[in-house]
Amino acid sequence: MKYLLLPVFLLICITACKKDNSTITDGASLPKQLNYLTGRWKSYASFYSFGGEPVWKPTENITYVMFSPNGEYTNSSNSTYDHFELRATDVDTTLRIYKKGQQSDTAVFLISINENTLVLANRMCIEGCGDKYVREH
């Protein structure tokens, strides 16, 4: 009897899942991502992993970042970087933030975004680290 219930249970689990179409992580919708990214964002959570599952914690030092439609970037806690670019592949989209007057010295992040939430995961962290932002209106 239990072998008969297992396929039924799996079928219910699979059909109950619903994809969140409002979050964009792939490169297929780059113009929509840029549209979502434009504006001012306030940090509210961050994580750093030491090899285990990442744990999000409230941000201790709130940071404001702003992305302009023309590629300008500002950060309330770091004035080293001043412009950005989104790069898309078939798998993901990266946000590249460039130092003032340069195109080669960058900070690179994997991006996950919807209308009001932005998650940036730094590609330089081996075990993983990132920040969550909420849109400022």
MIFIVO-440289 format. One record per residue (C-alpha): x, y, z; residue in one letter. Coordinates in nm, 3 decimals. Example, Ala and Ser with C-alpha at 12.3 -4.5 7.8 and 13.67 -1.06 7.14 Angstrom:
BEGIN
@X:1.230&Y:-0.450&Z:0.780&type:a
@X:1.367&Y:-0.106&Z:0.714&type:s
END
This chain:
BEGIN
@X:0.000&Y:0.000&Z:0.000&type:m
@X:0.279&Y:0.244&Z:0.087&type:k
@X:0.437&Y:0.185&Z:-0.256&type:y
@X:0.112&Y:0.288&Z:-0.416&type:l
@X:0.089&Y:0.610&Z:-0.213&type:l
@X:0.443&Y:0.724&Z:-0.294&type:l
@X:0.375&Y:0.805&Z:-0.664&type:p
@X:0.053&Y:0.981&Z:-0.569&type:v
@X:0.237&Y:1.190&Z:-0.308&type:f
@X:0.513&Y:1.280&Z:-0.557&type:l
@X:0.256&Y:1.379&Z:-0.819&type:l
@X:0.083&Y:1.609&Z:-0.570&type:i
@X:0.415&Y:1.769&Z:-0.471&type:c
@X:0.517&Y:1.833&Z:-0.830&type:i
@X:0.185&Y:1.977&Z:-0.941&type:t
@X:0.159&Y:2.194&Z:-0.628&type:a
@X:0.482&Y:2.379&Z:-0.714&type:c
@X:0.438&Y:2.711&Z:-0.886&type:k
@X:0.715&Y:2.907&Z:-1.051&type:k
@X:0.752&Y:3.270&Z:-0.946&type:d
@X:0.751&Y:3.449&Z:-1.281&type:n
@X:0.816&Y:3.790&Z:-1.126&type:s
@X:1.178&Y:3.714&Z:-1.035&type:t
@X:1.432&Y:3.737&Z:-1.316&type:i
@X:1.765&Y:3.556&Z:-1.297&type:t
@X:1.835&Y:3.451&Z:-1.656&type:d
@X:1.974&Y:3.655&Z:-1.941&type:g
@X:1.666&Y:3.627&Z:-2.162&type:a
@X:1.501&Y:3.937&Z:-2.018&type:s
@X:1.791&Y:4.183&Z:-2.001&type:l
@X:1.586&Y:4.496&Z:-2.089&type:p
@X:1.332&Y:4.407&Z:-1.819&type:k
@X:1.615&Y:4.354&Z:-1.569&type:q
@X:1.762&Y:4.694&Z:-1.648&type:l
@X:1.420&Y:4.851&Z:-1.609&type:n
@X:1.378&Y:4.682&Z:-1.268&type:y
@X:1.732&Y:4.771&Z:-1.161&type:l
@X:1.700&Y:5.143&Z:-1.231&type:t
@X:1.637&Y:5.340&Z:-0.913&type:g
@X:1.746&Y:5.365&Z:-0.550&type:r
@X:1.783&Y:5.055&Z:-0.329&type:w
@X:1.828&Y:5.016&Z:0.048&type:k
@X:2.015&Y:4.719&Z:0.196&type:s
@X:1.830&Y:4.517&Z:0.459&type:y
@X:1.997&Y:4.173&Z:0.482&type:a
@X:2.328&Y:4.006&Z:0.409&type:s
@X:2.487&Y:3.663&Z:0.428&type:f
@X:2.830&Y:3.511&Z:0.438&type:y
@X:2.873&Y:3.135&Z:0.425&type:s
@X:3.158&Y:2.937&Z:0.579&type:f
@X:3.080&Y:2.626&Z:0.376&type:g
@X:2.733&Y:2.552&Z:0.505&type:g
@X:2.391&Y:2.680&Z:0.412&type:e
@X:2.390&Y:3.062&Z:0.389&type:p
@X:2.204&Y:3.238&Z:0.667&type:v
@X:2.056&Y:3.580&Z:0.598&type:w
@X:2.099&Y:3.833&Z:0.880&type:k
@X:1.971&Y:4.191&Z:0.912&type:p
@X:2.216&Y:4.446&Z:0.773&type:t
@X:2.416&Y:4.622&Z:1.044&type:e
@X:2.525&Y:4.918&Z:0.831&type:n
@X:2.252&Y:5.023&Z:0.590&type:i
@X:2.377&Y:5.110&Z:0.243&type:t
@X:2.194&Y:5.288&Z:-0.037&type:y
@X:2.280&Y:5.210&Z:-0.398&type:v
@X:2.143&Y:5.379&Z:-0.708&type:m
@X:2.141&Y:5.263&Z:-1.069&type:f
@X:2.063&Y:5.513&Z:-1.345&type:s
@X:1.927&Y:5.421&Z:-1.690&type:p
@X:2.245&Y:5.561&Z:-1.850&type:n
@X:2.473&Y:5.323&Z:-1.653&type:g
@X:2.572&Y:5.551&Z:-1.365&type:e
@X:2.610&Y:5.389&Z:-1.022&type:y
@X:2.637&Y:5.538&Z:-0.673&type:t
@X:2.686&Y:5.370&Z:-0.335&type:n
@X:2.642&Y:5.557&Z:-0.006&type:s
@X:2.926&Y:5.365&Z:0.162&type:s
@X:3.176&Y:5.333&Z:-0.125&type:n
@X:3.256&Y:5.599&Z:-0.385&type:s
@X:3.521&Y:5.390&Z:-0.566&type:t
@X:3.278&Y:5.267&Z:-0.832&type:y
@X:3.072&Y:5.491&Z:-1.060&type:d
@X:2.921&Y:5.293&Z:-1.350&type:h
@X:2.771&Y:4.950&Z:-1.418&type:f
@X:2.678&Y:4.703&Z:-1.688&type:e
@X:2.451&Y:4.398&Z:-1.703&type:l
@X:2.587&Y:4.099&Z:-1.894&type:r
@X:2.365&Y:3.808&Z:-1.988&type:a
@X:2.441&Y:3.446&Z:-2.074&type:t
@X:2.208&Y:3.155&Z:-2.135&type:d
@X:2.246&Y:3.060&Z:-1.769&type:v
@X:2.251&Y:3.381&Z:-1.567&type:d
@X:2.298&Y:3.756&Z:-1.563&type:t
@X:2.585&Y:3.932&Z:-1.395&type:t
@X:2.604&Y:4.288&Z:-1.273&type:l
@X:2.947&Y:4.441&Z:-1.327&type:r
@X:3.031&Y:4.756&Z:-1.133&type:i
@X:3.334&Y:4.946&Z:-1.259&type:y
@X:3.582&Y:5.173&Z:-1.084&type:k
@X:3.577&Y:5.538&Z:-1.184&type:k
@X:3.719&Y:5.589&Z:-1.533&type:g
@X:3.797&Y:5.220&Z:-1.586&type:q
@X:3.647&Y:4.928&Z:-1.777&type:q
@X:3.866&Y:4.644&Z:-1.649&type:s
@X:3.870&Y:4.670&Z:-1.267&type:d
@X:3.529&Y:4.547&Z:-1.161&type:t
@X:3.315&Y:4.397&Z:-0.890&type:a
@X:3.101&Y:4.116&Z:-1.032&type:v
@X:2.770&Y:3.998&Z:-0.886&type:f
@X:2.510&Y:3.739&Z:-0.978&type:l
@X:2.178&Y:3.922&Z:-0.982&type:i
@X:1.827&Y:3.817&Z:-0.891&type:s
@X:1.567&Y:4.090&Z:-0.918&type:i
@X:1.198&Y:4.167&Z:-0.924&type:n
@X:1.013&Y:4.497&Z:-0.900&type:e
@X:1.089&Y:4.557&Z:-0.531&type:n
@X:1.367&Y:4.317&Z:-0.428&type:t
@X:1.728&Y:4.296&Z:-0.544&type:l
@X:1.971&Y:4.021&Z:-0.443&type:v
@X:2.340&Y:4.059&Z:-0.529&type:l
@X:2.568&Y:3.759&Z:-0.472&type:a
@X:2.937&Y:3.846&Z:-0.500&type:n
@X:3.119&Y:3.617&Z:-0.744&type:r
@X:3.449&Y:3.668&Z:-0.558&type:m
@X:3.331&Y:3.486&Z:-0.243&type:c
@X:3.434&Y:3.121&Z:-0.255&type:i
@X:3.176&Y:2.998&Z:-0.003&type:e
@X:2.918&Y:3.261&Z:-0.089&type:g
@X:2.821&Y:3.606&Z:0.026&type:c
@X:2.560&Y:3.856&Z:-0.077&type:g
@X:2.321&Y:4.135&Z:0.005&type:d
@X:1.947&Y:4.191&Z:-0.027&type:k
@X:1.799&Y:4.531&Z:-0.110&type:y
@X:1.451&Y:4.675&Z:-0.111&type:v
@X:1.345&Y:4.943&Z:-0.357&type:r
@X:1.321&Y:5.295&Z:-0.214&type:e
@X:1.017&Y:5.482&Z:-0.341&type:h
END
